[in-house]
């Protein structure tokens, strides 16, 4: 089957090729659109010989300005009739905590080195939802209000940050500083952008036209920029002594953890966008920021960097498989 088809042909096949063809095309194109932008960043950096330090500076720009504005814009302009339901939010919180417990038990049994143990546990629960979630959901639900996607950042972002610090401190025998936890959450630009959007909406305020247009246009551009920068950061330098650890990380992050959460979600009866959003939350590759956390808190930085690269590369196939399977089953 040809993957690279004209957009008119894509629409024709979707309309006339039957449900299996539609599901295949939607699943394939959702993944390929996202990862083609990652490939663009990867090739662009190397062809243009852009220094790694420059890429890091652009990443900081996006993290501290564009991404918070995108989250703010999504909430500011959203239809709140499709807001995150409490039971759905509680399920996601419980599932993240469950993945931490399961991965902690398994990793403690198979890995004795503290610096690697923390990286492996973090890899099992910390997905790249913040960067991949919104672009992927836009492909799966074009034209829909995605306030649920942005609202979920207010839950996922602080949980990932706090749990990562907890994991590394506990695996190396350190003490937990409650004040530092709270300060990190309050200072997060992602949390600030999300909560500010809710505050403006709750107060019934409206931005001046020029600011509304500025924020909206920055928000529209952010997803593509994030993916391009992610590709530009991509590095893969496999080390011989990482085979066991890497095997666990890939299986846990891309297959085992998603399978457990998806099975539980079916028991709770989630369907539509509530089910689909679980895919980027629990089946996407490891968050890029996990490397920085590991490096700063005494984790194995080489293992953390390679884990991000390997799961990102392999998730092209795993994400397609998950999306195609559940779409064919009619869950969204």
Residue frames relative to the residue before (quaternion, step in Angstrom):
aa qw qx qy qz dx dy dz
X 1.0000 0.0000 0.0000 0.0000 0.00 0.00 0.00
X 0.3983 -0.7157 0.5168 0.2491 3.55 -0.93 0.84
X 0.3308 -0.7566 0.5372 0.1718 3.55 -0.90 1.04
X 0.7429 0.3879 -0.2104 0.5034 3.57 0.90 -0.92
X 0.1613 0.7931 -0.5609 0.1742 3.56 -0.01 1.32
X 0.6165 -0.5523 0.4146 0.3782 3.53 -1.25 0.48
X 0.6084 -0.5956 0.3774 0.3642 3.58 -1.05 0.71
X 0.6303 0.5226 -0.3414 0.4616 3.61 1.05 -0.71
X 0.6444 0.5088 -0.3180 0.4741 3.57 1.05 -0.78
X 0.6094 0.5564 -0.3415 0.4499 3.55 1.09 -0.75
X 0.6815 0.4778 -0.2935 0.4702 3.57 0.89 -0.92
X 0.6362 0.5342 -0.3301 0.4483 3.60 1.03 -0.77
X 0.6768 0.4864 -0.2927 0.4687 3.58 0.89 -0.96
X 0.6286 0.5403 -0.3355 0.4476 3.56 1.04 -0.81
X 0.7155 0.4573 -0.2478 0.4665 3.56 1.02 -0.89
X 0.8166 0.2811 -0.1028 0.4936 3.59 1.00 -0.81
X 0.6217 0.5912 -0.3415 0.3837 3.59 1.18 -0.22
X 0.5720 -0.5936 0.3919 0.4084 3.57 1.23 0.01
X 0.6996 -0.5051 0.3203 0.3911 3.54 -1.28 0.40
X 0.6415 0.5195 -0.3597 0.4351 3.68 0.85 -0.75
X 0.6605 0.4954 -0.3109 0.4709 3.58 0.96 -0.86
X 0.6343 0.5331 -0.3261 0.4551 3.58 1.00 -0.81
X 0.6718 0.5016 -0.2974 0.4568 3.57 0.86 -0.95
X 0.6490 0.5232 -0.3142 0.4543 3.56 0.98 -0.86
X 0.6948 0.4805 -0.2780 0.4573 3.56 0.87 -0.98
X 0.6489 0.5098 -0.3223 0.4638 3.58 0.93 -0.85
X 0.6739 0.4990 -0.2947 0.4582 3.59 0.88 -0.94
X 0.6862 0.4966 -0.2824 0.4503 3.55 0.87 -1.01
X 0.7105 0.4589 -0.2720 0.4589 3.55 0.84 -0.95
X 0.5861 0.5693 -0.3772 0.4360 3.61 1.07 -0.63
X 0.7034 0.4518 -0.2582 0.4842 3.57 0.95 -0.91
X 0.6908 0.5010 -0.2920 0.4320 3.59 0.88 -0.95
X 0.6061 0.5478 -0.3635 0.4476 3.60 1.03 -0.68
X 0.6757 0.4968 -0.2872 0.4627 3.55 0.92 -0.94
X 0.7625 0.4045 -0.2207 0.4541 3.58 0.73 -1.04
X 0.5506 0.5751 -0.4143 0.4410 3.60 1.18 -0.23
X 0.6411 0.4999 -0.3250 0.4831 3.58 1.12 -0.62
X 0.6050 0.5260 -0.3506 0.4842 3.59 1.12 -0.61
X 0.6452 0.5132 -0.3111 0.4728 3.59 1.00 -0.84
X 0.6093 0.5523 -0.3457 0.4519 3.58 1.04 -0.75
X 0.6711 0.4886 -0.2978 0.4714 3.58 0.94 -0.83
X 0.6405 0.5336 -0.3200 0.4501 3.56 1.00 -0.85
X 0.7126 0.4395 -0.2595 0.4813 3.59 0.82 -0.98
X 0.6394 0.5571 -0.3311 0.4137 3.56 0.97 -0.84
X 0.6559 0.5138 -0.3209 0.4504 3.57 0.92 -0.86
X 0.7204 0.4538 -0.2585 0.4563 3.57 0.91 -0.90
X 0.6604 0.4955 -0.3169 0.4669 3.59 0.99 -0.73
X 0.7331 0.3916 -0.2174 0.5118 3.56 1.05 -0.79
X 0.3391 -0.7785 0.4634 0.2532 3.57 1.37 -0.08
X 0.1855 0.7964 -0.5426 0.1924 3.54 0.88 1.03
X 0.4628 -0.6964 0.4676 0.2866 3.63 -0.74 0.98
X 0.5943 -0.5891 0.4186 0.3528 3.55 -1.12 0.70
X 0.6138 0.5594 -0.3465 0.4362 3.59 1.08 -0.72
X 0.6328 0.5307 -0.3288 0.4580 3.59 1.05 -0.75
X 0.6339 0.5221 -0.3229 0.4704 3.56 1.02 -0.83
X 0.6432 0.5253 -0.3186 0.4570 3.59 0.98 -0.83
X 0.6456 0.5158 -0.3204 0.4631 3.58 1.03 -0.76
X 0.6432 0.4999 -0.3189 0.4844 3.58 1.01 -0.78
X 0.6243 0.5428 -0.3360 0.4503 3.56 1.04 -0.75
X 0.6353 0.5144 -0.3174 0.4807 3.58 1.03 -0.77
X 0.6254 0.5427 -0.3322 0.4517 3.58 1.01 -0.82
X 0.6749 0.4858 -0.2895 0.4741 3.56 0.92 -0.93
X 0.6825 0.5146 -0.2943 0.4276 3.57 0.86 -1.00
X 0.7743 0.3814 -0.1899 0.4680 3.57 0.91 -0.91
X 0.7789 0.2927 -0.1800 0.5246 3.63 1.16 -0.29
X 0.7734 0.3953 -0.2274 0.4403 3.59 0.45 -1.20
X 0.6835 0.4971 -0.3000 0.4423 3.59 0.84 -0.92
X 0.6561 0.4770 -0.3352 0.4792 3.67 0.85 -0.73
X 0.6441 0.5145 -0.3227 0.4649 3.60 1.04 -0.75
X 0.6277 0.5265 -0.3398 0.4618 3.60 1.03 -0.72
X 0.6627 0.4957 -0.3058 0.4708 3.59 0.93 -0.89
X 0.6310 0.5265 -0.3187 0.4723 3.56 1.03 -0.83
X 0.6742 0.5109 -0.2915 0.4465 3.58 0.88 -0.99
X 0.6467 0.5300 -0.3265 0.4408 3.59 0.93 -0.85
X 0.6966 0.4526 -0.2685 0.4877 3.57 0.99 -0.84
X 0.6374 0.5567 -0.3225 0.4241 3.58 0.97 -0.88
X 0.7898 0.3195 -0.1497 0.5018 3.59 0.96 -0.89
X 0.5016 0.7066 -0.3929 0.3079 3.60 1.26 0.07
X 0.4595 -0.6173 0.5651 0.2974 3.49 -1.42 0.34
X 0.2815 -0.8212 0.4757 0.1413 3.58 -0.30 1.24
X 0.4488 0.6620 -0.4745 0.3677 3.58 1.24 0.18
X 0.7200 0.3896 -0.2262 0.5278 3.57 1.26 -0.50
X 0.2252 0.8105 -0.5051 0.1930 3.53 1.07 0.80
X 0.6437 -0.5216 0.4055 0.3861 3.55 -1.33 0.40
X 0.3375 -0.7433 0.5427 0.1976 3.59 -0.76 1.04
X 0.5980 -0.5979 0.3911 0.3634 3.62 -1.00 0.75
X 0.6638 0.5049 -0.3206 0.4490 3.60 0.91 -0.83
X 0.6368 0.5161 -0.3235 0.4726 3.58 1.09 -0.69
X 0.6573 0.5027 -0.3042 0.4719 3.57 0.95 -0.87
X 0.6493 0.5125 -0.3140 0.4660 3.58 1.00 -0.83
X 0.6260 0.5360 -0.3374 0.4549 3.58 1.04 -0.75
X 0.6651 0.5011 -0.3061 0.4614 3.60 0.91 -0.88
X 0.6359 0.5175 -0.3261 0.4706 3.59 0.96 -0.84
X 0.6825 0.4911 -0.2859 0.4597 3.57 0.86 -0.97
X 0.6543 0.5211 -0.3126 0.4502 3.58 1.02 -0.79
X 0.6306 0.5208 -0.3360 0.4671 3.59 1.02 -0.77
X 0.6620 0.4946 -0.3051 0.4733 3.58 0.94 -0.89
X 0.6292 0.5380 -0.3298 0.4537 3.57 1.05 -0.77
X 0.6548 0.5108 -0.3183 0.4573 3.60 0.95 -0.83
X 0.6159 0.5353 -0.3463 0.4629 3.59 1.09 -0.67
X 0.6648 0.5027 -0.3029 0.4622 3.59 0.90 -0.93
X 0.6749 0.4956 -0.3038 0.4545 3.60 0.83 -0.96
X 0.6902 0.4748 -0.2885 0.4637 3.58 0.83 -0.99
X 0.6115 0.5521 -0.3519 0.4443 3.61 1.05 -0.71
X 0.6676 0.5029 -0.2995 0.4601 3.58 0.91 -0.94
X 0.6942 0.4771 -0.2814 0.4596 3.59 0.83 -0.98
X 0.6865 0.4871 -0.2936 0.4531 3.59 0.82 -0.98
X 0.6276 0.5464 -0.3387 0.4392 3.60 0.98 -0.77
X 0.6821 0.4919 -0.2786 0.4638 3.55 1.17 -0.65
X 0.7853 0.3498 -0.1762 0.4794 3.61 1.04 -0.67
X 0.7788 0.2586 -0.1488 0.5518 3.62 1.20 -0.31
X 0.2110 -0.8168 0.5310 0.0796 3.56 -0.70 1.11
X 0.6181 0.5520 -0.3592 0.4292 3.62 1.14 -0.42
X 0.4587 -0.7298 0.4313 0.2664 3.63 -0.51 1.16
X 0.6620 0.5267 -0.3258 0.4222 3.62 0.89 -0.85
X 0.6845 0.4399 -0.2748 0.5123 3.59 1.10 -0.66
X 0.6093 0.5827 -0.3572 0.4019 3.58 1.03 -0.76
X 0.6638 0.5056 -0.3090 0.4563 3.58 0.90 -0.88
X 0.6431 0.5235 -0.3200 0.4582 3.59 0.98 -0.83
X 0.6779 0.5056 -0.2939 0.4455 3.58 0.92 -0.90
X 0.6537 0.4966 -0.3168 0.4751 3.59 0.97 -0.81
X 0.6491 0.5110 -0.3160 0.4666 3.57 0.92 -0.88
X 0.6471 0.5385 -0.3204 0.4343 3.58 0.94 -0.87
X 0.6479 0.5479 -0.3214 0.4203 3.57 1.05 -0.71
X 0.8056 0.2980 -0.1532 0.4887 3.62 0.97 -0.73
X 0.7084 0.4837 -0.2769 0.4330 3.62 1.08 -0.58
X 0.0991 -0.8267 0.5537 0.0108 3.57 -0.12 1.31
X 0.5278 -0.6222 0.4808 0.3211 3.55 -1.35 0.20
X 0.1054 0.8531 -0.5033 0.0880 3.56 1.05 0.81
X 0.6548 0.5507 -0.3324 0.3968 3.58 0.87 -0.93
X 0.7371 0.3934 -0.2344 0.4970 3.60 0.98 -0.79
X 0.7752 0.3662 -0.1908 0.4781 3.60 0.87 -0.91
X 0.5554 0.6697 -0.3813 0.3125 3.58 1.12 -0.61
X 0.7248 0.4434 -0.2576 0.4601 3.57 0.70 -1.07
X 0.6627 0.4864 -0.3352 0.4603 3.67 0.81 -0.80
X 0.6726 0.5001 -0.3059 0.4517 3.59 0.92 -0.86
X 0.6771 0.4846 -0.2954 0.4684 3.59 0.94 -0.84
X 0.5987 0.5510 -0.3596 0.4567 3.59 1.13 -0.55
X 0.6536 0.4964 -0.3091 0.4804 3.56 1.09 -0.67
X 0.7057 0.4646 -0.2642 0.4651 3.58 1.00 -0.79
X 0.7897 0.1660 -0.0774 0.5855 3.58 1.15 -0.66
X 0.0282 -0.8418 0.5390 0.0016 3.62 0.56 1.12
X 0.8158 0.2595 -0.2065 0.4739 3.54 -0.97 0.91
X 0.5962 0.5730 -0.3701 0.4233 3.60 1.22 -0.20
X 0.5144 -0.5804 0.5206 0.3571 3.53 -1.29 0.42
X 0.1504 -0.8171 0.5544 0.0485 3.56 -0.75 1.05
X 0.1406 0.8145 -0.5474 0.1310 3.57 0.97 0.83
X 0.5952 0.5732 -0.3642 0.4296 3.59 1.10 -0.64
X 0.6337 0.5342 -0.3257 0.4549 3.58 1.09 -0.74
X 0.6956 0.4552 -0.2701 0.4859 3.58 0.91 -0.91
X 0.6358 0.5396 -0.3354 0.4384 3.58 0.97 -0.83
X 0.6294 0.5606 -0.3302 0.4248 3.54 1.08 -0.73
X 0.5399 0.6152 -0.4015 0.4108 3.59 1.19 -0.46
X 0.6251 0.5526 -0.3342 0.4383 3.59 1.06 -0.78
X 0.6774 0.4380 -0.2840 0.5183 3.60 1.22 -0.43
X 0.7348 0.4693 -0.2451 0.4239 3.55 0.72 -1.14
X 0.6656 0.5439 -0.3219 0.3969 3.61 0.81 -0.99
X 0.7234 0.4064 -0.2834 0.4808 3.65 0.68 -0.92
X 0.6134 0.5510 -0.3610 0.4358 3.62 1.04 -0.66
X 0.6627 0.5022 -0.3057 0.4639 3.56 0.89 -0.93
X 0.6699 0.5072 -0.3047 0.4485 3.58 0.89 -0.91
X 0.6993 0.4730 -0.2712 0.4624 3.57 0.81 -1.03
X 0.6817 0.4905 -0.2935 0.4567 3.58 0.88 -0.92
X 0.6168 0.5415 -0.3509 0.4509 3.60 1.05 -0.70
X 0.6600 0.4935 -0.3069 0.4761 3.58 0.92 -0.90
X 0.6330 0.5364 -0.3249 0.4539 3.58 0.97 -0.86
X 0.6670 0.5204 -0.3028 0.4389 3.56 0.85 -1.00
X 0.7162 0.4492 -0.2726 0.4593 3.59 0.78 -0.97
X 0.6409 0.5143 -0.3338 0.4618 3.58 1.00 -0.72
X 0.7052 0.4657 -0.2711 0.4608 3.58 0.90 -0.89
X 0.6637 0.5030 -0.3225 0.4501 3.61 0.96 -0.72
X 0.7352 0.3616 -0.2405 0.5205 3.59 1.13 -0.47
X 0.5591 -0.6573 0.3609 0.3537 3.56 1.29 0.23
X 0.4176 0.7249 -0.4590 0.2991 3.59 1.13 0.48
X 0.5016 -0.6295 0.5010 0.3179 3.56 -1.35 0.07
X 0.4128 -0.7177 0.5147 0.2226 3.53 -1.06 0.82
X 0.1921 -0.7770 0.5930 0.0878 3.56 -0.85 1.04
X 0.3561 -0.7748 0.4865 0.1902 3.57 -0.30 1.30
X 0.6453 0.5350 -0.3295 0.4346 3.59 0.94 -0.86
X 0.6547 0.5082 -0.3233 0.4566 3.58 0.98 -0.79
X 0.6009 0.5589 -0.3492 0.4525 3.58 1.07 -0.73
X 0.7047 0.4724 -0.2691 0.4558 3.55 0.75 -1.09
X 0.6446 0.5275 -0.3213 0.4505 3.56 1.01 -0.81
X 0.6441 0.5251 -0.3188 0.4559 3.58 1.00 -0.83
X 0.6497 0.5099 -0.3142 0.4682 3.58 1.02 -0.79
X 0.6831 0.4979 -0.2882 0.4499 3.57 0.86 -1.00
X 0.7158 0.4670 -0.2489 0.4556 3.59 1.00 -0.84
X 0.4896 0.6847 -0.4348 0.3200 3.60 1.18 -0.29
X 0.4170 -0.7170 0.4925 0.2636 3.64 -0.69 1.00
X 0.6024 0.5597 -0.3635 0.4379 3.60 1.11 -0.55
X 0.6628 0.4838 -0.2973 0.4881 3.56 1.00 -0.83
X 0.6341 0.5375 -0.3278 0.4490 3.59 0.98 -0.84
X 0.6790 0.4913 -0.2928 0.4604 3.59 0.86 -0.96
X 0.6661 0.5098 -0.3000 0.4543 3.58 0.96 -0.87
X 0.7105 0.4572 -0.2648 0.4648 3.58 0.79 -1.02
X 0.6175 0.5388 -0.3480 0.4553 3.59 1.08 -0.67
X 0.6226 0.5377 -0.3374 0.4576 3.58 1.05 -0.72
X 0.6637 0.4897 -0.2986 0.4802 3.58 0.96 -0.87
X 0.6432 0.5349 -0.3253 0.4409 3.59 0.99 -0.82
X 0.6545 0.5110 -0.3113 0.4622 3.59 0.91 -0.91
X 0.6723 0.4864 -0.2963 0.4729 3.57 0.97 -0.87
X 0.6557 0.5246 -0.3181 0.4401 3.59 0.94 -0.86
X 0.7028 0.4478 -0.2563 0.4898 3.58 1.07 -0.75
X 0.4278 -0.7269 0.4448 0.3013 3.58 1.26 -0.16
X 0.3949 0.7280 -0.4719 0.3023 3.59 1.15 0.53
X 0.2048 -0.7642 0.5999 0.1187 3.55 -1.26 0.48
X 0.4319 -0.6942 0.5135 0.2604 3.56 -0.94 0.89
X 0.5815 -0.5332 0.4626 0.4043 3.58 -1.19 0.44
X 0.6635 -0.5518 0.3239 0.3879 3.58 -1.08 0.71
X 0.6870 0.4927 -0.3085 0.4360 3.59 0.84 -0.94
X 0.6525 0.4965 -0.3178 0.4761 3.59 1.06 -0.70
X 0.6211 0.5490 -0.3310 0.4508 3.56 1.03 -0.79
X 0.6716 0.4845 -0.2858 0.4822 3.57 0.99 -0.89
X 0.6398 0.5327 -0.3211 0.4514 3.58 0.98 -0.85
X 0.6852 0.4791 -0.2814 0.4709 3.56 0.83 -1.02
X 0.6588 0.5226 -0.3110 0.4430 3.57 0.96 -0.85
X 0.6887 0.4770 -0.2889 0.4635 3.58 0.91 -0.88
X 0.6186 0.5142 -0.3402 0.4870 3.58 1.07 -0.70
X 0.6487 0.5287 -0.3132 0.4490 3.57 0.97 -0.85
X 0.6535 0.5196 -0.3124 0.4532 3.58 0.99 -0.83
X 0.7184 0.4594 -0.2516 0.4578 3.59 1.03 -0.77
X 0.5544 0.6834 -0.3769 0.2890 3.57 1.14 -0.60
X 0.6419 0.5505 -0.3454 0.4070 3.60 0.85 -0.91
X 0.6782 0.4846 -0.2952 0.4669 3.59 0.88 -0.93
X 0.6510 0.5180 -0.3173 0.4551 3.58 0.95 -0.87
X 0.6342 0.5363 -0.3311 0.4477 3.60 0.97 -0.83
X 0.6860 0.4880 -0.2897 0.4554 3.56 0.89 -0.91
X 0.6361 0.5229 -0.3275 0.4634 3.58 1.01 -0.78
X 0.6644 0.4880 -0.3006 0.4796 3.58 0.96 -0.84
X 0.5991 0.5517 -0.3563 0.4579 3.58 1.06 -0.70
X 0.6634 0.4959 -0.2987 0.4741 3.58 0.97 -0.83
X 0.6481 0.5239 -0.3158 0.4535 3.56 1.02 -0.78
X 0.6756 0.4909 -0.2880 0.4687 3.59 1.14 -0.57
X 0.4823 0.7222 -0.4086 0.2809 3.56 1.26 -0.39
X 0.0819 0.7632 -0.6344 0.0913 3.56 -0.86 1.06
X 0.0074 -0.7936 0.6084 0.0019 3.56 -1.10 0.66
X 0.1544 0.7676 -0.6001 0.1636 3.56 -0.40 1.29
X 0.1663 -0.8357 0.5186 0.0706 3.53 0.17 1.32
X 0.1976 -0.7591 0.6111 0.1063 3.55 -1.05 0.84
X 0.5888 -0.6346 0.3772 0.3291 3.56 -0.97 0.88
X 0.7181 0.4561 -0.2627 0.4554 3.60 1.02 -0.73
X 0.5915 0.5879 -0.3630 0.4156 3.60 1.23 0.30
X 0.3943 0.7696 -0.4569 0.2088 3.61 1.21 -0.13
X 0.6830 0.4773 -0.2986 0.4654 3.60 0.84 -0.93
X 0.6796 0.4930 -0.2888 0.4601 3.55 0.89 -0.94
X 0.6714 0.5024 -0.3023 0.4533 3.57 0.94 -0.87
X 0.6131 0.5469 -0.3474 0.4520 3.57 1.05 -0.72
X 0.6514 0.5011 -0.3157 0.4742 3.59 0.95 -0.86
X 0.6669 0.5265 -0.3068 0.4289 3.57 0.84 -1.00
X 0.6814 0.4891 -0.2952 0.4575 3.59 0.83 -0.96
X 0.6843 0.4822 -0.2915 0.4629 3.58 0.85 -0.96
X 0.6823 0.4947 -0.2924 0.4520 3.58 0.89 -0.93
X 0.7347 0.4592 -0.2507 0.4318 3.58 0.72 -1.08
X 0.7972 0.3485 -0.1655 0.4644 3.58 0.84 -0.94
X 0.8134 0.2642 -0.1168 0.5050 3.61 1.11 -0.53
X 0.7546 0.4266 -0.2566 0.4275 3.62 0.50 -1.12
X 0.6897 0.4676 -0.2829 0.4750 3.60 0.77 -1.02
X 0.6568 0.4902 -0.3372 0.4634 3.65 0.83 -0.80
X 0.6415 0.5393 -0.3362 0.4297 3.60 0.91 -0.86
X 0.6553 0.5109 -0.3108 0.4614 3.59 0.95 -0.87
X 0.6980 0.4732 -0.2768 0.4607 3.58 0.85 -1.00
X 0.6550 0.5111 -0.3228 0.4534 3.60 0.93 -0.83
X 0.6336 0.5258 -0.3317 0.4605 3.58 1.00 -0.78
X 0.6635 0.4939 -0.3018 0.4741 3.58 0.96 -0.86
X 0.6466 0.5379 -0.3242 0.4330 3.60 0.98 -0.84
X 0.6204 0.5366 -0.3434 0.4575 3.58 1.08 -0.66
X 0.6228 0.5346 -0.3342 0.4633 3.57 1.09 -0.67
X 0.6822 0.4647 -0.2742 0.4934 3.58 1.16 -0.66
X 0.4907 -0.7157 0.3935 0.3035 3.58 1.27 -0.08
X 0.3489 0.7427 -0.5108 0.2564 3.60 1.12 0.46
X 0.0218 0.7864 -0.6152 0.0506 3.55 -1.02 0.90
X 0.7617 0.3791 -0.2639 0.4544 3.57 -1.30 0.13
X 0.8293 -0.1726 0.1377 0.5133 3.55 -1.07 -0.77
X 0.5962 0.5697 -0.3710 0.4270 3.61 1.10 -0.57
X 0.6771 0.4388 -0.2960 0.5112 3.58 1.08 -0.61
X 0.6614 0.5414 -0.3180 0.4103 3.58 0.86 -0.96
X 0.6520 0.5377 -0.3284 0.4217 3.58 0.98 -0.78
X 0.5534 0.6025 -0.3939 0.4191 3.60 1.22 -0.35
X 0.5744 0.6093 -0.3808 0.3922 3.61 1.14 -0.52
X 0.7273 0.3798 -0.2765 0.5003 3.67 0.71 -0.84
X 0.6154 0.5505 -0.3623 0.4324 3.62 1.10 -0.54
X 0.8351 0.2339 -0.0829 0.4909 3.59 0.84 -0.96
X 0.7645 0.3673 -0.2099 0.4864 3.64 1.13 -0.36
X 0.5140 0.6275 -0.4383 0.3873 3.61 1.22 0.07
X 0.6466 -0.5378 0.3595 0.4043 3.62 -1.19 0.37
X 0.7015 -0.4676 0.3335 0.4220 3.56 -1.31 0.15
X 0.5503 -0.6292 0.4454 0.3207 3.55 -1.04 0.83
X 0.5497 -0.6248 0.4476 0.3273 3.56 -1.02 0.85
X 0.6525 0.5504 -0.3102 0.4184 3.57 1.01 -0.82
X 0.5181 0.6495 -0.4193 0.3659 3.59 1.20 -0.30
X 0.5921 0.5704 -0.3623 0.4392 3.57 1.14 -0.60
X 0.6647 0.5100 -0.3033 0.4540 3.58 0.91 -0.92
X 0.6459 0.5180 -0.3155 0.4636 3.56 0.99 -0.85
X 0.6609 0.5131 -0.3032 0.4560 3.57 0.92 -0.92
X 0.6701 0.5087 -0.2979 0.4510 3.57 0.92 -0.93
X 0.7086 0.4704 -0.2628 0.4556 3.59 0.98 -0.84
X 0.7721 0.3639 -0.1795 0.4891 3.60 1.09 -0.66
X 0.6875 -0.5474 0.2799 0.3865 3.57 1.10 0.62
X 0.4517 0.6781 -0.4630 0.3489 3.58 1.19 0.38
X 0.6140 -0.5266 0.4288 0.4022 3.56 -1.31 0.18
X 0.3032 -0.8058 0.4819 0.1631 3.58 -0.13 1.31
X 0.6389 0.5285 -0.3333 0.4487 3.62 0.99 -0.78
X 0.6569 0.4960 -0.3058 0.4786 3.57 0.94 -0.86
X 0.6511 0.5215 -0.3164 0.4516 3.60 0.95 -0.85
X 0.6635 0.5018 -0.3054 0.4634 3.60 0.93 -0.89
X 0.6886 0.4743 -0.2830 0.4698 3.58 0.89 -0.90
X 0.6027 0.5573 -0.3551 0.4473 3.59 1.11 -0.62
X 0.6323 0.5176 -0.3217 0.4783 3.58 1.01 -0.82
X 0.6896 0.4935 -0.2831 0.4481 3.57 0.84 -1.01
X 0.7004 0.4857 -0.2829 0.4398 3.59 0.80 -1.00
X 0.6902 0.4633 -0.2975 0.4696 3.61 0.87 -0.87
X 0.6049 0.5419 -0.3579 0.4609 3.59 1.10 -0.62
X 0.6634 0.5092 -0.2997 0.4591 3.57 0.93 -0.90
X 0.7402 0.4280 -0.2337 0.4629 3.59 0.78 -1.02
X 0.5799 0.6091 -0.3772 0.3879 3.59 1.15 -0.47
X 0.4652 0.6472 -0.4580 0.3937 3.60 1.24 -0.21
X 0.7368 0.4062 -0.2156 0.4957 3.57 0.94 -0.91
X 0.6820 0.4983 -0.3055 0.4396 3.59 0.90 -0.88
X 0.6477 0.5127 -0.3242 0.4609 3.60 0.96 -0.80
X 0.6280 0.5246 -0.3343 0.4676 3.57 0.98 -0.82
X 0.6621 0.5193 -0.3094 0.4430 3.58 0.90 -0.92
X 0.6702 0.4914 -0.3020 0.4671 3.59 0.91 -0.92
X 0.6786 0.4994 -0.2979 0.4487 3.58 0.84 -0.98
X 0.6777 0.4931 -0.2964 0.4580 3.57 0.85 -0.97
X 0.6553 0.5253 -0.3207 0.4378 3.60 0.90 -0.89
X 0.7469 0.4119 -0.2423 0.4623 3.58 0.71 -1.03
X 0.6146 0.5183 -0.3613 0.4723 3.59 1.10 -0.53
X 0.6424 0.5156 -0.3192 0.4686 3.57 1.04 -0.76
X 0.6685 0.4870 -0.2873 0.4832 3.57 1.14 -0.65
X 0.4936 -0.7080 0.3926 0.3178 3.58 1.31 -0.10
X 0.3975 0.7374 -0.4690 0.2798 3.57 1.16 0.46
X 0.7876 0.0024 -0.0547 0.6138 3.61 1.28 -0.23
